[in-house]
């Protein structure tokens, strides 16, 4: 049989069975040898070997998901600006000349030591660097670290 690239098929258009006899012959999944991956180890094994040799077996590994705790940090200098801004707006008032601020309520969970502090402040935060704690104590304040259980530690 000669294969033509631009063959116009006119034969049997409009006929229901295309000369294959009763209804159902050359039609359903039985004529294809099954639907989907049926027969890949049986009657379609040569197709599997030729076109998809890696179909069976294990390949590589799946890396275990790494659980990351998102850390939102704030520096001591930024904390100073935040306190000045909040006191200007009237959201934060000093008690006995010391500001009290809960950084975990503001969405921060770590205090870092970059910058300087001009006012004494009592800070509640989950984590703080040694340098940040030192700078806050020098300014006349204190840091209260929150433990993982939800309690407070000094």
N, C-alpha and C positions, 0 to 999 in steps of 0.2 A: 504494500500500500504506500502510496506517495503522500508525504506530509506537505501540505501547502500552508504558508503563513497567513494568507488572506483568503481563507476559504469561506465562501458564503453558503451557509447551510440552509437549504430550502426544503429538503426532504422531511416528510412526516410532521411538519409544523401544523398544529391544530389537531393532530390525532392524540388520543389519550394515552395510549400505551407504547407508541413508537414501534409498533410491530413486535412487541415482546409478549404478546398473548394476553392472558387473563390479567386482571387488575392485581397489582401487588408484585409482579415480577420486575426485577431491576428497579425497585422503588424504595423500599424501607431499609431499616438498618441491617436487615439480614443479608442484603446484597452487598453491603460494605464490609461485612465481617464483624459487625458490632459497632456500637457508638462509643466514642471517647477512646480510652486507653485499653479497651477490650482486645484481647488477643496479642498483646505485646510480648508475652512469653510463649505464645502458642503459634498461631498461624500468621501473625504479623512480626515474627521474630527477626526476619531478614531486614524489614524496615527499621526496626529498633537498632539493630547492629550497624546498619549503614548510616542512618540519619540522626540517631540519638543514642550513642554508645554509653553515655553517662546517665541514662535514665534510672538505672538501679544502683543501689549501694549508697554508702554514706560518703559525703564529700566535705572535707573541712570541718569546721566547728563553729558554733554560735557563741560569741563572747557574752559573758554574763553582764547584765545591765549594771552600770555603776550608779549607785544612789548618791546624788550630790545634794548637799544642803546649800541652798542659795544664801550667800552672805551679802548683806547690804551694810556697807561700812560708812562711817563718818569720822573725820579727823577732828582733833581738838580745836583747830582753827575754824573749821566749819561749824563746830558746836558753838563756839563763841559768837559767830555771826548769826546762827540760828536763835540763840538766846536773846541777842540784841533785837533781832527782827520780831520775835514773838512778844517781847516786853514792850516794844514800840506799838504793836497792834493791840496790846492789852490781854493777850492770851496767857502770859506768864508773869507772875508777880513774885518778888523776893519775900521769903519768910525769914525774918531776923537777918537781913542783908545777904542771905544765901538763896540762890535759885535752886528749885527742885525740878528735875526733868526726868521723865521715863522715856528712854530712847526706844525701848521695845514697843511701846504704845504708838510711837511715831513711825515704826516700820524698820528701825535700824537694829541690827543684832551684834555689831562689833564696833568698838571705839578704838581708833588708832591715834598715834601720838604726833602727827605732823601739825605744825602751827603752834600758836600760843593762846593762853586763856587770860582774859583781863578781869573776870569777875569770879567770885567763889561760887561753886555749883555742886550740888549733890546729884549724882547721876545713877540711874538704874539701867543696866544693860546686861545682855547675856554674856558677852565676851569683851575683854579689853586688853590691850597690850600693856606691858610693864611701863613703857615710856609714857603712855597716856595716863595711867594711874599716877605716875610720878608727877606729871605736869599739873594734874588736877589737885593733888595734895599740896603742891607748891603754891597754888593760887588760893588755898584755904578751903578747898572742898573735899569731897570723898566720893568713892566709886563703890556701888553695891552691885556685885555680880549675881546674876540669876542662875541658879543651877538648872540642870535638865529636868528635874522633877517639878519645877515651878516654884520652889522655895528660894529663899535669899541666902547668900553667903557673903561674908565680909572679906 
